[in-house]
Amino acid sequence: MLLLLLVGCGPRGGDRPGRPAGSAIWVDPREASLSADAARALRASGCDEVFLSVGALSTAGGTVALDRWDVDLRSAVPERTPATLAIVGAWPPETDVSPGRAAEALLPALTALRTDAEAAGLWPVGIHLHLAPRTGFGGESLESLAELTRELRDALAGDLFLSVSIHRDWLGWPELEPLLRSADFVVPFLYGDSPGAPDRQEAWDPERVAEDVTRVEALGVDYLIGTRILGSASHRAAGGEVLDVTTRVSLGALASNQDLRRSIGDAFGGVGRLVYVFQAQRRTRAAGWQLAPGDAIRVVGTAPALLHGLRSRLAEGASEHQLGLLFDRAPGPEERFTPAPAALAAVLGPDAPTPDLQGELVVDSTGQRTVILGIALENLSTLSTDLALGEGNYVSLTTRDAFVERVEPGDFARYSLWRGGREVRPGLGWREPDEVRLYTPMVAGGARVGGARVELGLRGEDAAAFLAGRFYLPDGQELDLEPTGGELSRIAGPGARSE
């Protein structure tokens, strides 16, 4: 009787329609929400569905049950958003419950979940099982998961898709075939690693991912490519032991901490990802941790440009069954090393995502033979530059019929003086520089680096100043700042951006 009540009037079995192609983003309402603006940007790029995690499998009372999380679905995503309701947990259950009994126990909870989601203004389009393998997971466990999935699929309403996550390690197992046929589509997680998981360079390698996608394509079932985008940082003792892991990390804050030194070898952490290592030179606090001398923070993640490169690489192969990417997951306010939804929308566009940097050059004040210029740099996009130390990431002010007398770097980390294309230093033999470079470790999405003031001495009536710059991008490319400036008499005053 229970199964009859839950079966909808939609098509079943082989007549069930397939999920339309299109990417999706995972949202965990305990950590983040999706704004209306972000949802619109994603929808315009072909990503209009949300995988919304709402609860976990539990084994309370000796049976399998759905442990609903206490989250506000109304504030998680905008109204009428197509939502696949995701259930997390582990399989097989710790209690001795058959897959059929487990399905029977879960079905009323899933039906109530759909009703509540609709009441919250969402548009439920599916149920997703994201179950991690317990210790000792093998072929028999995979077969029982297939049976659970099949029982649920046969009982759910016909207008709900049922999907299941596939771990990379399961590819090639003969027991995987029943699981593939038990769901409407599958989500093999092929790119990236979860925070705290053992480090695997190959998990981020676009060539390795492309090989795995080819294997999945050959299985003949529809699939979304699980794409882990969550950046993380690990606190490591001087001996290398991992003490803690967090996703709440700001790369810019680490780079500006004078008690941390960036490791030179972190640039060789593998392809398809970003790796940075900062070592404590003295006792300090960073990323919420108290660090002793010798401790390190290792940061691992991805960037929109790298994800765009991955997508371009995957487009080279056959994709008859590929539905799109599933980005796991939308970042919370403090998870600043994870691409924001607007940046992910750019990933799905035709061109490689590039930060929109704009220089600002204004005349702050003028004297009889001097001019003081104000300099700022603003990132009008959600995309970040790469972290660069030394000579990378700078704006350059060059002069004509004028020279640099004094520099206040403001929010910039440091500056250097140049004359005729060669760096000069104040001291004996120092001559009037005609260029100043202002350096910043990185320019995060939406950031503004300002407050710099440069005093120029004037040599003639036609003195001029020009602002340019060069910045490193996460995919190894360089971005040249659009030049601005001209004759000093034509440069705008405070409050007006130069043309």
C-alpha positions in Angstrom: 0.0 0.0 0.0 2.9 2.4 0.9 4.5 2.0 -2.5 1.2 2.6 -4.3 0.7 5.9 -2.4 4.1 7.1 -3.3 4.1 6.3 -7.0 3.1 9.3 -9.1 1.3 9.3 -12.3 4.4 10.0 -14.4 6.1 7.5 -16.6 8.1 4.7 -15.1 10.9 2.4 -15.9 12.2 2.6 -19.4 9.6 5.2 -20.3 11.0 7.7 -17.7 12.3 10.8 -19.4 16.0 11.6 -19.1 17.3 14.6 -17.2 17.9 17.5 -19.5 21.5 18.6 -20.1 22.8 21.4 -17.9 25.2 22.0 -15.1 24.3 22.3 -11.4 25.7 23.7 -8.2 25.7 22.1 -4.8 24.5 24.2 -1.8 24.8 23.1 1.8 22.4 25.5 3.7 24.3 25.0 6.9 27.3 26.7 5.3 26.0 28.9 2.5 23.1 30.2 0.5 22.5 31.1 -3.1 21.4 34.7 -3.7 19.0 35.7 -6.4 21.7 37.6 -8.3 24.0 34.6 -8.2 21.2 32.3 -9.3 20.5 34.5 -12.3 24.1 34.6 -13.4 24.3 30.8 -13.2 21.0 30.4 -15.0 22.2 32.6 -17.9 25.3 30.3 -18.3 23.2 27.1 -18.4 23.4 26.2 -14.7 19.9 26.5 -13.2 19.7 23.5 -10.9 20.7 23.3 -7.3 21.7 20.1 -5.4 20.5 21.1 -1.9 21.7 18.9 0.9 18.9 18.6 3.5 19.8 15.7 5.8 21.7 12.5 6.4 21.0 8.8 6.7 21.0 7.6 10.3 20.6 4.2 12.0 18.7 5.3 15.1 16.5 2.6 16.6 18.1 -0.2 14.7 16.7 0.9 11.3 17.6 3.3 8.6 16.0 6.8 8.9 16.4 10.3 7.4 17.9 12.7 9.9 16.5 16.1 8.6 18.7 19.1 9.3 17.2 22.1 11.0 17.7 24.5 8.0 15.6 27.2 6.5 14.9 26.1 2.9 13.3 29.4 2.1 16.5 31.3 2.6 18.8 28.7 1.1 18.0 29.3 -2.6 15.7 31.7 -4.5 12.0 30.8 -4.9 11.1 28.4 -7.8 14.7 27.2 -8.1 14.8 23.6 -9.6 16.2 21.7 -6.7 17.5 18.1 -6.3 17.2 17.2 -2.6 20.5 15.6 -1.6 20.9 13.0 1.2 24.4 12.4 2.6 25.7 9.7 4.8 27.5 6.4 4.6 26.8 2.9 3.2 26.2 0.2 4.2 24.3 1.0 7.4 25.8 -0.1 10.7 22.6 -2.0 11.5 21.6 -5.3 9.8 18.9 -3.8 7.6 18.1 -5.1 4.1 18.1 -2.5 1.3 14.4 -3.2 0.8 13.6 -2.4 4.4 15.8 0.6 4.3 13.9 1.9 1.3 10.6 1.3 2.9 11.7 3.2 6.0 13.0 6.2 3.9 10.1 6.6 1.5 7.7 8.4 3.8 10.4 10.8 4.9 11.4 11.6 1.3 7.7 12.3 0.4 7.4 14.6 3.4 10.7 16.3 2.3 9.3 17.0 -1.1 6.1 18.5 0.4 8.1 20.7 2.7 10.4 21.9 -0.1 7.4 22.8 -2.2 5.9 24.7 0.7 9.1 26.6 1.0 8.7 27.8 -2.6 11.3 25.4 -4.2 10.7 23.3 -7.3 11.9 19.8 -6.3 13.0 17.9 -9.4 14.9 15.0 -7.9 16.4 13.1 -5.0 20.2 12.4 -4.8 22.0 9.9 -2.6 25.6 10.9 -1.7 26.8 8.0 0.4 30.4 7.5 1.4 31.7 4.0 1.5 32.3 2.7 5.0 35.5 0.8 6.0 35.5 -2.5 4.2 33.2 -1.4 1.5 33.3 -3.9 -1.4 31.4 -5.4 -4.2 28.6 -6.8 -2.0 28.1 -3.3 -0.5 27.9 -1.8 -4.0 25.2 -4.4 -4.9 23.2 -3.5 -1.8 23.4 0.2 -2.6 22.1 -0.6 -6.1 19.2 -2.5 -4.6 18.4 0.5 -2.3 18.5 2.9 -5.3 16.3 0.6 -7.4 13.7 0.3 -4.7 13.6 4.0 -4.2 13.4 4.8 -7.9 10.6 2.4 -8.4 8.6 4.0 -5.6 9.2 7.7 -6.0 6.9 9.9 -8.1 7.5 9.8 -11.8 8.4 13.5 -12.0 11.3 13.1 -9.6 14.7 11.9 -10.8 16.8 9.7 -8.6 20.5 10.0 -8.8 23.5 8.6 -6.9 27.1 9.6 -6.4 29.8 7.4 -7.8 33.3 7.3 -6.3 36.3 7.3 -8.7 37.6 4.0 -7.2 34.4 2.2 -8.2 35.1 2.6 -11.9 36.0 -0.9 -13.3 34.3 -2.8 -10.5 31.9 -5.4 -12.1 29.4 -4.8 -9.3 29.0 -1.2 -10.5 26.8 -2.2 -13.4 23.6 -2.8 -11.3 24.0 0.6 -9.6 24.3 2.4 -12.9 21.1 0.9 -14.1 19.2 1.5 -10.9 19.3 5.4 -11.1 18.1 7.9 -13.7 21.6 9.3 -13.9 24.8 9.1 -11.8 27.3 11.7 -10.5 30.9 10.3 -10.6 33.2 12.7 -8.6 36.2 12.9 -10.8 37.9 16.3 -10.2 39.4 17.4 -6.9 39.4 16.0 -3.4 37.3 16.7 -0.4 38.9 18.8 2.3 40.9 16.6 4.7 41.1 13.7 2.2 44.5 12.2 1.4 46.3 14.4 -1.0 46.3 13.1 -4.6 47.8 15.3 -7.3 46.2 13.2 -10.1 42.7 14.0 -8.8 43.1 17.5 -10.1 44.9 16.7 -13.4 42.7 17.5 -16.4 44.2 14.7 -18.4 43.5 12.1 -15.7 40.0 13.5 -15.4 39.5 13.3 -19.1 40.6 9.6 -19.1 38.1 8.9 -16.3 35.3 10.7 -18.2 36.0 8.5 -21.2 35.6 5.4 -19.0 32.3 6.7 -17.6 31.0 7.7 -21.1 31.7 4.1 -22.2 29.3 2.8 -19.5 26.3 4.2 -21.5 24.5 6.0 -18.7 23.7 9.7 -18.3 26.0 11.5 -15.8 27.0 14.8 -14.3 30.7 15.2 -13.6 31.2 15.8 -9.8 33.6 18.7 -9.6 35.0 19.5 -6.2 35.8 23.2 -6.0 36.0 23.8 -2.2 39.4 25.3 -1.3 40.9 24.2 2.1 43.8 24.8 4.4 45.6 22.3 6.7 47.5 23.2 9.8 50.7 21.1 9.8 53.2 20.6 12.6 56.9 21.1 11.9 57.2 17.4 11.3 54.4 17.3 8.6 51.6 15.9 10.8 48.2 17.3 9.9 46.7 18.9 13.0 43.5 20.4 11.6 41.7 21.3 8.3 39.4 24.2 7.5 37.7 25.6 4.5 37.4 29.1 6.1 40.6 30.6 4.7 41.7 33.8 3.0 44.8 33.6 0.8 45.2 37.3 1.0 45.3 37.3 4.8 47.9 34.6 4.8 50.0 36.5 2.3 49.9 39.7 4.3 50.9 38.0 7.6 54.5 39.2 8.2 55.1 36.2 10.5 54.6 33.7 7.6 57.0 32.9 4.8 55.7 31.3 1.6 57.5 28.1 0.7 59.4 28.3 -2.7 58.5 24.7 -3.6 54.7 25.0 -3.4 54.5 25.9 -7.1 55.1 22.3 -8.0 52.1 20.9 -6.2 50.6 19.4 -9.4 48.6 20.6 -12.4 45.0 21.6 -12.4 45.1 23.0 -8.9 46.7 25.7 -6.8 48.9 24.9 -3.9 50.5 27.4 -1.4 52.5 26.6 1.7 53.2 29.2 4.4 55.6 28.5 7.2 55.5 30.3 10.6 58.8 32.1 11.4 57.7 32.9 14.9 54.6 32.4 17.0 51.6 33.8 15.2 47.9 33.3 14.7 46.5 32.7 11.2 43.4 31.0 9.7 42.0 30.6 13.2 45.0 28.6 14.4 47.8 29.4 16.8 51.0 28.5 15.0 54.4 27.6 16.6 57.7 28.4 14.8 58.1 25.8 12.0 54.4 25.0 11.7 52.9 25.4 8.3 49.6 26.1 6.6 49.1 24.3 3.3 46.4 25.7 1.0 44.9 23.6 -1.8 42.2 24.6 -4.2 41.2 25.5 -7.8 40.3 28.7 -9.7 37.8 29.7 -12.4 40.5 29.8 -15.1 41.6 26.2 -14.2 38.0 25.0 -14.2 37.5 26.6 -17.6 40.5 24.8 -18.8 39.2 21.5 -17.5 35.8 22.1 -19.2 37.6 22.9 -22.5 39.7 19.7 -22.2 36.6 17.6 -21.5 34.8 19.1 -24.6 37.4 17.5 -26.8 36.1 14.0 -26.1 32.8 12.2 -26.8 29.9 13.5 -24.6 26.8 11.7 -25.7 25.8 11.0 -22.1 27.5 13.9 -20.3 24.9 16.3 -18.8 27.3 18.9 -17.4 29.2 19.7 -14.3 28.1 19.5 -10.7 30.1 22.2 -8.7 30.6 21.0 -5.2 29.9 23.4 -3.5 28.8 27.1 -3.1 31.1 28.8 -0.6 30.1 30.5 2.6 31.1 34.0 3.5 34.4 33.0 5.1 35.3 30.4 2.5 37.2 32.9 0.4 39.5 30.4 -1.4 36.5 28.8 -3.2 35.2 30.3 -6.5 32.0 32.2 -6.0 28.8 31.4 -8.0 29.3 34.4 -10.3 32.8 33.2 -11.0 31.4 29.7 -11.8 29.0 31.3 -14.3 32.1 32.7 -16.1 33.6 29.2 -16.1 30.7 28.0 -18.2 31.1 30.8 -20.7 33.0 30.7 -24.0 36.1 32.7 -22.9 38.6 32.0 -20.1 37.6 33.9 -17.0 39.8 37.0 -16.4 39.7 39.5 -13.5 38.4 43.0 -14.5 41.1 45.2 -13.0 40.8 49.0 -13.3 43.5 51.5 -12.3 42.6 54.8 -10.8 44.9 57.9 -11.2 43.8 61.3 -9.8 45.5 64.6 -9.0 45.2 65.0 -5.2 46.9 68.4 -5.0 49.3 70.7 -6.9 52.1 73.0 -5.9 54.3 75.5 -7.7 56.6 72.8 -9.2 55.0 69.6 -7.8 51.9 67.5 -8.2 50.7 64.8 -5.8 48.9 61.9 -7.5 46.5 59.4 -5.9 46.7 55.8 -7.1 44.3 52.9 -6.6 43.5 49.6 -8.1 40.0 48.0 -8.1 38.8 44.6 -9.1 35.4 44.9 -10.6 34.9 41.2 -10.9 34.6 38.2 -8.5 37.7 36.7 -10.0 41.1 36.9 -8.2 44.6 37.2 -9.5 47.2 34.7 -8.5 49.3 35.2 -5.4 52.7 36.6 -6.5 55.6 37.6 -4.4 58.8 39.3 -5.4 58.4 41.2 -8.7 54.9 40.1 -9.6 51.5 41.9 -9.4 52.2 45.6 -9.6 50.9 48.9 -11.0 53.4 51.1 -12.6 53.4 54.9 -12.8 55.7 56.3 -15.4 56.3 60.0 -16.0 57.3 62.4 -18.8 59.0 65.7 -18.0 58.6 64.9 -14.3 60.3 62.7 -11.7 59.3 60.9 -8.5 60.2 62.8 -5.3 58.2 60.9 -2.6 56.0 57.8 -2.4 53.4 56.7 0.2 52.4 53.1 -0.7 49.1 53.1 1.1 47.5 49.7 0.9 50.2 48.4 -1.5 52.7 46.1 0.1 55.8 47.9 -1.1 57.3 50.0 -4.0 60.4 50.2 -6.1 61.8 53.1 -8.1 63.1 53.0 -11.7 64.8 55.2 -14.2 65.2 54.4 -17.9 63.9 50.9 -17.3 66.4 50.1 -14.6 65.7 49.9 -10.9 67.4 52.6 -8.7 67.8 52.9 -5.0 68.1 56.1 -2.9 71.7 56.7 -1.9 75.0 57.9 -3.3 74.6 58.4 -7.1 70.8 58.2 -6.9 69.2 60.1 -9.7 65.6 61.3 -10.3 63.5 58.2 -11.0 60.9 58.4 -13.8 58.8 55.3 -12.7 57.5 53.9 -9.5 56.0 50.3 -9.2 53.6 49.6 -6.4 53.3 45.9 -5.5 50.4 43.9 -4.0 50.5 40.1 -3.3 47.2 39.6 -4.9 43.9 41.3 -5.9 40.9 39.3 -4.7 37.5 39.5 -6.4 35.8 42.8 -5.5 38.9 44.1 -3.7 40.3 47.7 -3.8 43.9 48.5 -3.1 44.3 52.2 -2.7 45.7 55.0 -0.6 48.9 55.4 -2.5 50.2 58.9 -3.0 53.1 59.8 -5.3 54.6 63.3 -5.3 56.2 64.3 -8.7 58.6 67.1 -9.3 57.9 68.9 -12.6 60.4 69.7 -15.3 58.2 71.3 -17.9 54.7 72.6 -18.8 53.7 69.3 -20.6 54.5 66.9 -17.7 52.5 63.7 -17.9 51.9 60.5 -16.0 50.7 57.1 -17.1 49.4 54.2 -15.1 49.8 50.6 -16.3 50.5 47.2 -14.6 51.1 43.5 -14.8 49.4 40.7 -12.9 49.8 37.0 -12.7 46.7 34.8 -13.2 46.0 31.4 -11.6 46.4 29.5 -14.9 49.9 30.9 -15.5 48.9 33.7 -17.8 49.6 37.3 -17.3 47.2 40.2 -17.4 48.3 43.7 -18.5 46.4 46.6 -16.9 44.6 48.8 -19.4 46.8 52.0 -19.4 45.4 55.3 -18.2 46.6 58.8 -17.7 48.1 61.6 -19.8 49.1 65.2 -19.4 48.8 66.1 -15.7 46.6 69.1 -16.6 44.0 66.6 -18.1 44.0 64.1 -15.2 40.9 64.4 -13.0 40.8 65.5 -9.4 39.8 63.5 -6.3 36.4 61.7 -6.6 36.6 61.3 -10.4 38.1 58.2 -12.0 40.6 59.0 -14.8 39.7 58.2 -18.4 
